[in-house]
Amino acid sequence: MTNVFSERAVDLDLAREHNLSVDEYERMLRIVGREPSLTELGIFSAMWSEHCSYKSSRVWLKKLPTTGPRVICGPGENAGVVDIGDGQAVIFKMESHNHPSFIEPYQGAATGVGGILRDVFTMGARPIANMNALRFGDPKHPKTRHLVNGVVAGIGGYGNSVGVPTVGGETEFHAGYNGNILVNAMTVGIANADKIFYSAAAGLGNPVVYVGSKTGRDGIRGAVMASAEFSGDSEAKRPTVQVGDPFTEKLLIEACLELMATDAIVSIQDMGAAGLTSSSVEMADKGGLGMELDLGRVPQRERGMTPYEIMLSESQERMLIILKPGREKLAEAIFHKWELDFAVIGKLTDTGRLVLRMNDKLYCDLPVRPLVDEAPKYERPWEKTPTPAPLDAAYDLPSAPLDVLQKLIATADLASKRWIWEQYDSLVRGDTVWGPGQADAAVVRVDETTSKAVAITTDCTPRYCVADPVQGGRQAVAEAWRNLSAVGALPLAVTDNMNFGNPEKPRIMGQFAGCIEGMAEACIALDFPVVSGNVSLYNETDGEPILPTPAIGGVGLLDDARRAVGLSLRDGLTLLLVGEPGTGHLGRTLYLREIHGKEMGPPPPVDLAAERRTGDFVRGQIQAGHIQASHDVGGGGLLVAIAEMAMASGIGATLALEEKAGLLFGEDQGRYILATNQPDVVTRAAEQAKVPVRRIGQSQGTALKLGAASVEVAALKQANEAWLPALMAGEI
């Protein structure tokens, strides 16, 4: 056996090319005790990248609550697992594919969907729904239209082909994302609570098995690329973007679930970021074992691949499995039936080392534990975000309220995203109860045998977070909790996707710290633990960071999907405004930005005790059958929320509201609009629950009426739905 520790001389300059700092390079040398091989350098650079090691965020993430009576598995595995009763569990996670989607929008977004699907089904769940949270730059930026088109096509192309419905999400535009778009993908799956699969390797001598697609040269060093700022021409990074095949992924789902129905699997891990490197190292580390691999046995689709390339490739649709001894033939038969590659590429050892050979040559011999435990962990300097000055002017209505409404609903963030979600199959599998545009949260039946359903939402308001990260963090969690409550679901748990700029800048690290503080407070107050998530840092181009964007994916439970309510009004219902009346808060609102051209002031405060009290009340009234339609008051304020309910149904409303900017367009938190045919019952219950309630109108006709003015709902809908098609046609 020949040792090959000099494929290419490794020095500090080469380490820097791999994004290792001087201190990190010296730490690596101390661990290895000699000059590492190129393959070993590549493994260290991947495992110690921000994307894999969370070296700037680990100290802060520990502040989030991660346990609860329903939590089966919290952060640390491929996805979070929560008990939903009847021997079932919901498994879910959100993850980013930001940098790849900016470089190559179709494949970047497509492989983001594929990767998050694998995180969920690798734990034994059948995926039942996908969501996404997208942020693009200024609509007038020359690259925005290209990016929107590619990302949406990639999400739809992958999700539709793999047969998992895309049931909702959010899309916003802001110049802060001109150089770094955000593509956050979320998957939810269902599994038997006693049949969850984990990634810790076990069983000395057990076979290590590679399954799925062949390994190619796509995505090499993708995790390292995702852990650095952009500068100059991002096109040069195109080879680091993976290429996906949703049809192979579908086969992989079915093959893995079939094998999981046997007793053959000891542990299983998706080959995601850093590919075979992260999957092998993490499995061995969690099990306290070593692993020997013969890389010549790895199925390869390109000739002459080196060990470095094989270990760092991020080719898609691949899994690493530890099998029980003697189950190889059974597993091989299943994967060959589904026309997938299957290869025994190694075994578990008691050495605690990762040993890699190829063609009778030794390319790597590293201790596993230091790759994980001794990864850098930084407590980076941070600065508290300055408290925004209060608004210095009244910012009254510049014209009649309904005229202002028509302008607002035709702006980028409030305009209908129908052009996007009509490209997604939201109904495949036949279990979607409420899909895109129909309710505050998507509602999907668990399976065809039960009326039980899960509700799913993604939420964040970056314009709040940039002004006051603590309040922004609170609000992101509270809004997810509110949207689940608004359909009648009991909020269960959270997955998060923390998207920020360069953490080495104290200002950016302060944004991260503040958002974590606010999120933790909200999660504790609302009994809404964080069970999985992802951190995406270095979202900057030429020193310009994105808005801090702690995206929240929330999941809730409905015992009976038939109780879920959506947005659509019916004729003859009383409209109630439920929740704290607020102060008519205009700071950081869409009204202030779009009508007065100002992005200033503090965001609305979040009263978590009031959120809990009001949400519990709303959910109870929905479950009691007293509510026919429900909507939380979010971006754009009260009049926009009413208009959205009207546009969902074509039914108008006669409103009894003062014509004040703060009341109509303020974004005070913790409020819902309930449409009911039992207003006296609901009002009495609200008074008993000490929840403020106010009658604000009646649903009727085909127009919104406020005072002497009116506007046809059809005209509002036309303006609301015209903006995005016009953008994509190049008319904006």
C-alpha positions in Angstrom: 0.0 0.0 0.0 1.5 3.3 -1.1 0.9 6.5 1.0 0.0 9.5 -1.1 0.3 12.5 1.1 1.6 14.7 -1.6 -0.9 14.8 -4.4 -0.1 18.5 -4.4 2.0 20.3 -1.9 -0.2 21.8 0.8 0.9 25.2 2.3 -0.7 28.3 3.8 -1.5 29.8 0.4 -3.4 26.7 -0.7 -5.2 26.6 2.6 -6.3 30.2 2.1 -7.6 29.2 -1.3 -9.8 26.7 0.7 -11.1 29.5 2.9 -9.0 28.5 6.0 -7.5 31.3 8.0 -3.9 31.2 9.3 -5.1 30.1 12.8 -7.3 27.4 11.3 -4.4 26.2 9.1 -2.1 25.9 12.1 -4.9 24.1 14.1 -5.2 21.6 11.3 -1.4 21.0 11.3 -1.5 20.4 15.0 -4.3 17.8 14.7 -2.7 16.0 11.7 0.8 16.1 13.0 2.3 16.3 9.5 1.7 18.0 6.2 -1.8 17.0 5.1 -2.6 15.6 1.7 -4.7 17.6 -0.7 -7.6 15.3 0.0 -7.2 15.9 3.7 -7.0 19.6 3.3 -10.2 19.5 1.3 -11.9 17.5 4.0 -10.9 20.0 6.7 -11.9 23.0 4.6 -15.4 21.5 4.0 -16.0 20.4 7.6 -14.7 23.7 9.0 -16.6 25.8 6.6 -19.2 28.1 8.0 -21.8 26.1 6.1 -20.9 22.8 7.8 -19.4 23.8 11.2 -21.6 26.8 12.2 -18.5 28.3 13.7 -19.9 31.8 14.0 -23.4 30.9 15.1 -23.1 27.9 17.4 -22.7 30.0 20.6 -25.9 31.9 19.8 -28.0 29.0 18.5 -27.8 27.4 22.0 -30.0 30.2 23.3 -33.0 28.9 21.4 -35.5 26.6 23.2 -35.4 23.2 21.5 -37.4 20.8 23.7 -41.0 20.3 24.5 -43.5 17.5 25.4 -44.1 16.7 21.7 -40.5 17.0 20.5 -39.0 13.6 19.6 -35.8 14.9 18.0 -34.5 18.5 18.0 -31.5 20.1 16.2 -28.5 18.0 15.4 -30.1 15.5 13.1 -31.1 15.8 9.4 -34.5 17.3 10.4 -36.7 17.9 13.5 -39.3 15.3 14.6 -42.5 16.1 16.5 -45.1 13.8 17.9 -48.6 14.4 16.4 -50.4 11.5 18.2 -51.8 8.2 16.9 -48.3 6.8 16.6 -47.3 9.4 14.0 -44.7 12.1 13.8 -44.2 15.1 11.6 -40.6 15.6 10.3 -39.6 18.9 8.9 -36.8 21.4 8.1 -36.0 24.5 6.2 -32.6 25.1 4.4 -31.0 27.7 2.2 -29.6 27.4 -1.3 -28.9 31.1 -1.7 -25.4 31.4 -3.3 -26.0 28.6 -5.8 -29.4 30.1 -6.8 -27.8 33.5 -7.5 -25.0 31.9 -9.6 -27.3 29.4 -11.5 -30.9 30.1 -10.6 -32.6 27.0 -12.1 -30.2 24.3 -10.8 -29.6 26.2 -7.5 -33.2 26.3 -6.6 -34.0 22.8 -7.9 -31.2 21.2 -5.9 -32.3 23.2 -2.9 -35.6 21.5 -3.1 -33.9 18.1 -3.7 -31.6 18.5 -0.7 -34.4 19.4 1.8 -36.5 16.5 0.6 -33.6 14.2 1.3 -33.1 15.7 4.8 -36.7 14.6 5.6 -37.0 11.2 4.0 -33.6 10.1 5.3 -35.3 10.0 8.7 -38.0 7.7 7.5 -40.7 10.2 6.5 -42.7 10.3 3.3 -42.6 13.9 2.2 -46.1 15.4 2.0 -45.5 19.1 1.3 -42.9 21.7 0.2 -42.8 25.4 1.0 -40.3 28.1 0.0 -39.4 31.6 1.2 -37.9 33.7 -1.6 -36.2 37.2 -1.6 -35.2 39.0 -4.7 -33.6 42.4 -5.4 -35.2 45.6 -6.7 -37.7 44.7 -9.4 -36.0 47.2 -11.7 -32.6 45.7 -11.3 -31.4 44.2 -14.6 -30.9 40.7 -13.1 -34.0 40.4 -11.1 -36.3 39.1 -13.8 -33.8 36.5 -14.9 -33.4 35.3 -11.3 -37.1 35.1 -10.5 -37.7 33.2 -13.7 -34.9 30.7 -13.1 -35.6 30.1 -9.4 -39.4 29.6 -9.9 -38.8 27.2 -12.8 -36.2 25.3 -10.7 -38.5 24.9 -7.7 -41.5 23.9 -9.9 -39.4 21.7 -12.2 -38.0 19.6 -9.3 -41.0 19.6 -6.9 -43.6 18.8 -9.6 -41.5 16.0 -11.1 -40.7 14.4 -7.8 -44.4 14.3 -6.9 -44.5 16.4 -3.7 -46.9 19.4 -3.7 -45.6 22.9 -3.2 -48.3 24.3 -1.1 -47.2 27.9 -0.2 -44.5 30.3 0.8 -43.6 33.9 0.5 -41.9 36.1 -2.1 -40.5 39.7 -1.4 -38.4 42.2 -3.3 -35.9 44.7 -1.9 -32.8 46.3 -3.2 -30.9 44.8 -0.3 -31.0 41.5 -2.1 -29.7 42.8 -5.4 -26.4 40.9 -5.0 -27.6 38.0 -2.9 -31.0 36.5 -3.4 -32.5 34.1 -0.8 -33.9 30.7 -1.7 -35.1 29.0 1.5 -36.8 25.6 0.9 -38.9 23.7 3.4 -40.2 20.1 3.4 -42.6 18.4 5.7 -43.0 14.6 6.0 -44.9 12.1 8.0 -43.5 9.0 9.6 -44.3 6.4 12.2 -43.1 7.7 15.6 -41.5 4.4 16.4 -39.7 4.1 13.1 -37.4 7.2 13.0 -34.0 6.7 11.4 -30.9 8.5 12.7 -27.4 9.1 11.4 -25.1 7.8 14.1 -23.0 4.9 12.8 -23.0 1.7 14.9 -21.7 -1.9 14.7 -18.0 -2.6 14.4 -17.3 -4.0 11.0 -20.8 -3.1 9.6 -20.8 -2.4 5.9 -20.9 1.2 4.6 -23.1 1.4 1.6 -23.4 4.1 -1.1 -26.7 4.4 -2.9 -28.4 6.6 -5.5 -26.8 8.5 -8.4 -23.3 8.3 -9.5 -20.7 10.8 -8.3 -19.6 13.5 -10.8 -17.6 16.7 -10.7 -20.6 19.0 -10.1 -20.8 21.0 -6.8 -17.1 20.4 -5.8 -16.3 22.6 -2.8 -19.9 23.9 -2.8 -20.0 24.2 1.0 -16.9 26.3 0.9 -18.4 28.6 -1.8 -21.5 29.0 0.3 -19.4 30.2 3.2 -17.8 33.2 1.5 -18.9 36.6 0.3 -19.4 37.3 -3.4 -17.0 39.7 -5.2 -16.6 40.4 -8.8 -18.0 37.9 -11.3 -20.1 35.2 -9.7 -20.2 33.3 -13.0 -16.7 31.9 -12.2 -18.3 30.0 -9.4 -20.8 28.2 -11.7 -18.9 24.8 -11.4 -19.6 24.7 -7.7 -23.4 24.5 -8.3 -24.9 21.1 -8.2 -27.1 19.6 -10.9 -30.3 17.8 -9.9 -32.5 15.0 -11.3 -35.9 14.9 -9.7 -36.8 11.6 -11.4 -33.9 9.9 -9.7 -34.9 11.5 -6.4 -38.3 10.0 -6.7 -36.8 6.6 -7.2 -34.5 7.2 -4.3 -37.4 8.1 -2.0 -39.2 4.9 -2.9 -36.2 2.7 -2.6 -35.2 4.2 0.8 -38.7 3.9 2.2 -38.9 0.3 1.0 -35.6 -0.6 2.6 -36.7 1.2 5.8 -39.7 -1.1 6.0 -37.2 -4.0 6.6 -34.8 -4.3 9.6 -31.7 -3.8 7.4 -30.7 -0.2 8.3 -28.6 0.7 11.2 -28.2 4.4 10.3 -28.6 6.6 7.2 -27.4 10.0 6.1 -28.0 12.2 3.1 -25.0 13.3 1.1 -25.7 17.0 1.2 -23.3 19.9 1.7 -19.7 18.5 1.4 -21.1 15.3 0.0 -19.3 12.1 1.0 -17.0 14.1 3.3 -19.7 15.4 5.7 -21.9 12.2 5.6 -19.0 9.9 6.4 -17.4 12.1 9.1 -20.7 13.0 10.8 -21.9 9.4 10.9 -18.6 8.1 12.3 -18.4 10.9 14.8 -21.9 10.5 16.2 -21.2 6.8 16.6 -17.8 7.2 18.1 -16.3 5.0 15.5 -13.9 5.0 12.6 -14.6 4.4 8.9 -12.5 2.9 6.1 -13.6 3.6 2.5 -12.3 2.4 -0.8 -13.1 5.3 -3.1 -12.5 3.2 -6.2 -15.8 1.5 -5.4 -17.8 4.7 -5.4 -20.0 4.8 -8.5 -18.6 7.5 -10.8 -20.1 9.1 -13.9 -16.8 10.8 -15.1 -13.4 9.3 -15.8 -10.3 9.9 -13.9 -11.9 11.4 -10.7 -9.5 11.9 -7.9 -10.1 11.2 -4.2 -10.3 14.9 -3.6 -13.0 15.3 -6.2 -14.9 12.2 -5.0 -14.9 13.3 -1.4 -15.9 16.9 -2.1 -18.4 16.4 -5.0 -21.9 17.5 -4.1 -23.6 15.5 -6.9 -27.2 15.1 -5.9 -29.6 12.2 -5.1 -27.0 10.2 -3.0 -27.2 8.6 0.4 -24.8 6.8 2.8 -26.2 3.8 4.7 -24.8 1.6 7.5 -26.4 -1.8 7.1 -26.7 -4.7 9.4 -24.2 -7.5 8.4 -25.7 -9.9 6.0 -28.4 -7.5 4.6 -26.3 -6.4 1.6 -28.1 -8.6 -0.9 -31.5 -7.6 0.3 -30.6 -3.9 0.0 -28.9 -4.3 -3.3 -31.9 -6.0 -4.8 -34.2 -3.1 -3.7 -32.0 -0.4 -5.1 -31.4 -2.3 -8.4 -35.2 -2.8 -8.7 -35.5 1.0 -8.6 -32.6 1.3 -11.1 -30.2 3.0 -8.7 -26.6 2.5 -8.0 -25.6 0.4 -5.0 -22.1 -0.2 -3.7 -20.5 -1.5 -0.5 -17.6 1.1 -0.3 -16.3 0.4 3.2 -16.7 -0.7 6.8 -16.9 0.7 10.3 -13.8 0.4 12.5 -12.8 0.9 16.1 -9.9 3.2 15.3 -11.8 6.5 15.4 -10.1 7.5 12.1 -11.3 8.2 8.6 -9.1 6.2 6.2 -9.5 6.6 2.5 -7.9 4.4 -0.1 -8.1 4.2 -3.9 -6.2 2.0 -6.3 -4.1 0.6 -3.4 -2.9 4.0 -2.4 -3.7 5.8 0.9 -5.0 9.3 0.5 -6.4 10.1 3.9 -5.8 9.0 7.5 -7.4 11.5 9.9 -8.9 11.4 13.4 -12.6 11.8 13.1 -13.4 13.5 16.4 -11.3 16.6 15.9 -12.9 17.3 12.5 -16.1 17.9 14.4 -15.2 18.7 18.0 -12.2 20.8 17.3 -13.8 22.8 14.5 -13.4 26.5 15.2 -16.0 28.1 17.3 -16.0 31.9 17.4 -17.6 34.4 19.8 -17.3 37.2 17.3 -17.5 40.8 18.4 -20.9 42.3 17.9 -22.6 45.7 18.2 -26.1 46.3 19.2 -28.2 47.8 16.5 -29.0 51.4 17.3 -32.5 52.1 18.4 -34.4 53.8 15.5 -35.6 57.3 16.1 -39.4 57.6 16.2 -41.2 59.1 13.2 -40.8 62.8 13.0 -44.0 63.5 11.0 -47.6 62.5 10.9 -47.5 60.9 7.4 -51.2 61.3 6.9 -53.2 59.9 4.0 -52.2 61.8 0.7 -55.5 60.8 -0.9 -58.7 58.9 -0.3 -58.1 55.6 1.6 -59.4 53.4 -1.2 -57.1 55.1 -3.7 -54.2 54.4 -1.4 -55.3 50.8 -1.0 -55.3 50.3 -4.8 -51.8 51.6 -5.0 -50.5 49.5 -2.1 -51.9 46.2 -3.4 -50.2 46.7 -6.7 -46.7 47.0 -5.1 -44.0 44.4 -5.2 -44.5 42.8 -1.7 -48.3 42.9 -1.6 -49.0 42.0 -5.3 -50.4 38.6 -5.9 -47.8 35.9 -6.5 -50.2 33.8 -8.6 -47.7 33.9 -11.5 -45.3 32.0 -9.3 -47.5 29.5 -7.5 -49.4 28.5 -10.6 -46.2 27.0 -11.8 -46.1 24.7 -8.8 -48.3 21.6 -8.5 -50.0 22.2 -5.2 -52.5 19.3 -5.5 -50.4 16.2 -6.3 -51.0 13.4 -3.8 -54.6 14.7 -3.4 -54.3 15.7 0.3 -54.0 19.5 0.0 -56.9 21.2 1.8 -55.7 24.8 1.6 -53.0 25.7 -0.9 -51.4 28.9 -2.1 -53.4 32.0 -1.8 -56.3 30.4 0.1 -55.4 30.7 3.7 -52.9 32.2 6.1 -51.2 28.8 6.3 -51.3 25.8 3.9 -53.2 22.8 5.2 -52.4 19.3 4.1 -54.0 16.0 5.3 -51.6 13.6 7.0 -52.8 10.8 4.7 -55.9 9.4 3.0 -56.9 7.3 6.1 -57.5 10.2 8.5 -59.0 13.7 8.7 -56.0 14.9 10.7 -53.9 17.5 9.0 -50.8 19.7 9.4 -50.7 23.4 8.8 -47.5 24.9 7.4 -46.3 28.5 7.0 -43.1 30.5 6.3 -42.7 34.0 7.7 -40.3 36.8 8.3 -40.3 40.6 8.0 -36.8 41.7 7.2 -37.7 45.4 7.1 -38.5 45.1 10.8 -35.3 43.0 11.6 -33.0 45.6 10.0 -34.5 48.4 12.2 -34.7 46.4 15.5 -33.4 42.8 15.3 -34.9 41.8 18.7 -38.4 43.0 17.7 -37.9 41.6 14.3 -37.0 38.2 15.7 -40.0 38.2 18.0 -42.3 39.2 15.1 -41.1 36.5 12.8 -41.9 33.8 15.3 -45.1 35.4 16.4 -46.4 35.8 12.8 -45.7 32.1 12.1 -47.6 31.2 15.3 -50.4 33.7 14.3 -50.8 32.3 10.8 -51.1 28.7 12.1 -53.7 29.9 14.6 -55.6 31.8 11.9 -56.5 28.5 10.2 -57.4 26.8 13.4 -54.2 24.8 13.9 -52.3 24.2 17.2 -48.8 25.5 16.6 -46.3 22.7 17.3 -42.7 23.8 16.5 -40.4 25.9 14.4 -37.6 25.3 11.8 -35.5 28.4 11.1 -33.3 29.7 8.3 -31.0 32.4 9.5 -29.9 34.5 6.5 -27.4 37.2 7.3 -24.3 39.0 5.9 -20.7 38.7 7.0 -20.5 37.7 10.7 -16.9 39.0 10.9 -18.5 42.5 10.9 -19.7 43.5 14.4 -22.8 45.2 12.9 -23.9 42.1 11.2 -23.1 39.9 14.2 -25.2 42.2 16.3 -28.1 41.7 13.9 -27.8 38.0 14.3 -27.5 38.2 18.1 -30.6 40.5 18.3 -32.7 38.3 16.1 -31.8 35.2 18.1 -32.7 37.0 21.3 -36.1 38.0 20.0 -36.8 34.6 18.5 -35.9 32.8 21.8 -38.2 35.1 23.8 -41.1 34.4 21.4 -40.5 30.7 21.2 -40.6 30.4 25.0 -43.6 32.6 25.4 -45.6 30.7 22.7 -44.4 27.2 23.5 -43.1 27.0 20.0 -39.7 25.2 20.2 -37.1 25.2 17.4 -36.5 21.6 16.3 -34.3 22.1 13.2 -32.8 24.8 11.0 -30.0 26.2 8.9 -27.6 29.2 9.1 -26.6 31.0 5.9 -24.0 33.7 6.5 -21.8 35.8 4.2 -24.7 36.9 2.1 -22.9 39.9 0.8 -21.6 41.2 -2.5 -18.7 43.6 -2.6 -19.4 44.5 1.0 -23.1 45.1 0.7 -25.1 42.8 3.0 -28.6 41.5 2.7 -31.3 42.6 5.1 -31.2 40.4 8.2 -33.7 37.6 7.4 -34.4 35.0 10.0 -37.0 33.0 8.1 -39.3 30.9 10.2 -41.1 27.8 9.1 -43.9 26.9 11.4 -45.9 23.6 11.6 -49.2 23.2 13.4 -51.7 20.4 13.9 -55.5 20.1 13.1 -57.3 17.1 14.5 -59.9 17.5 11.8 -59.0 19.2 8.5 -62.7 20.1 8.0 -62.4 22.6 10.8 -59.7 24.6 9.0 -60.8 28.0 7.7 -59.4 30.1 4.9 -59.5 33.7 3.7 -62.6 33.8 1.5 -65.5 35.8 2.7 -69.1 34.8 2.3 -72.0 37.2 1.9 -73.7 38.4 5.1 -70.9 37.8 7.6 -70.0 40.2 10.4 -66.3 41.3 10.3 -64.6 41.5 13.7 -61.2 43.0 14.5 -59.8 40.9 17.3 -56.7 41.8 19.3 -55.0 44.7 21.0 -56.1 48.0 19.2 -52.5 49.3 19.0 -51.4 52.8 18.3 -51.7 53.0 14.6 -48.0 52.1 14.2 -46.6 53.4 10.9 -42.8 52.9 11.4 -41.2 50.5 8.9 -44.6 49.8 7.3 -45.3 49.2 3.6 -47.6 52.2 3.7 -44.7 54.4 4.7 -42.3 52.9 2.2 -44.6 52.7 -0.8 -46.8 55.7 -0.4 -44.4 58.2 1.3 -41.0 56.7 0.1 -39.6 56.4 3.6 -37.9 53.4 5.2 -37.5 54.7 8.7 -38.7 54.5 12.3 -39.0 51.6 14.7 -40.9 48.5 13.8 -44.2 47.7 15.7 -43.6 46.2 19.1 -44.6 42.6 19.8 -46.6 41.9 23.0 -46.0 38.1 23.4 -48.5 37.7 26.2 -51.2 39.4 24.1 -50.2 37.3 21.1 -50.7 34.1 23.1 -54.0 35.2 24.6 -55.5 36.4 21.3 -54.2 33.4 19.2 -55.5 30.9 21.7 -58.9 32.6 21.6 -59.0 32.7 17.8 -58.1 29.0 17.5 -60.7 28.1 20.0 -63.4 30.0 18.1 -62.5 28.3 14.9 -62.5 24.9 16.4 -65.9 25.6 17.9 -67.2 26.3 14.4 -68.0 30.0 15.0 -65.7 31.4 12.3 -66.3 31.2 8.6 -63.1 33.1 7.5 -60.0 34.3 9.2 -56.9 36.4 8.4 -54.2 37.9 10.5 -53.4 41.6 10.0 -49.9 41.7 8.6 -48.0 43.7 6.0 -50.0 46.7 4.7 -52.3 46.8 7.7 -56.0 46.4 8.3 -57.5 47.7 5.0 -55.1 45.5 3.0 -56.0 42.4 5.0 -59.7 43.1 4.4 -59.1 43.5 0.7 -57.2 40.2 0.6 -60.2 38.4 2.1 -62.4 40.1 -0.4 -60.2 39.3 -3.4 -60.0 35.6 -2.3 -63.8 35.4 -2.7 -65.0 38.3 -4.9 -67.3 39.3 -2.0 -67.1 42.9 -0.9 -67.7 44.6 2.5 -69.2 47.7 4.0 -66.8 49.0 6.6 -67.2 51.2 9.6 -63.7 52.6 10.1 -62.2 56.0 10.8 -60.2 57.3 7.8 -56.9 57.5 9.6 -53.6 56.3 8.1 -52.6 54.6 11.3 -55.8 52.6 11.7 -56.1 51.6 8.1 -52.5 50.9 7.2 -50.6 50.7 10.5 -49.0 47.3 11.2 -49.7 46.9 14.9 -49.2 43.2 15.8 -51.3 40.5 17.2 -54.5 41.3 15.4 -56.9 39.1 13.3 -60.0 39.7 11.2 -62.7 37.2 11.8 -65.7 36.8 9.6 -68.6 35.2 11.5 -72.3 34.5 11.3 -72.4 34.4 15.2 -71.0 37.8 16.1 -72.7 37.9 19.5 -71.3 34.5 20.5 -67.8 35.5 19.5 -68.0 38.9 21.1 -69.1 37.5 24.4 -66.4 34.9 24.3 -63.8 37.5 23.6 -64.9 39.6 26.5 -64.7 36.6 28.8 -61.2 35.8 27.5 -60.2 39.5 28.0 -59.4 39.8 24.3 -60.3 43.1 22.6 -62.9 42.9 19.9 -64.5 45.4 17.6 -67.2 45.1 14.9 -65.8 46.8 11.8 -68.2 45.9 9.0 -70.3 43.4 7.1 -69.5 41.3 4.0 -71.8 42.0 1.2 -72.0 42.9 -2.5 -69.1 43.1 -4.9 -67.4 46.3 -3.7 -65.4 47.5 -0.7 -67.2 50.5 0.8 -65.7 53.0 3.2 -67.7 56.1 4.0 -69.0 57.5 0.8 -66.3 55.9 -1.3 -66.3 52.4 -2.9 -64.2 50.3 -5.2 -65.1 47.1 -6.9 -63.3 44.0 -5.6 -62.8 42.9 -9.2 -60.8 46.1 -9.9 -58.7 45.5 -6.8 -58.0 42.0 -7.9 -57.0 43.1 -11.4 -54.5 45.6 -10.0 -53.2 43.1 -7.5 -52.6 40.3 -10.0 -51.3 42.5 -12.8 -48.0 43.5 -11.2 -46.0 40.3 -11.3 -46.9 39.3 -14.9 -46.1 42.8 -16.0 -42.7 42.5 -14.3 -42.0 39.2 -15.9 -43.0 40.6 -19.3 -40.5 43.3 -19.0 -43.1 46.1 -18.6 -41.8 47.3 -15.2 
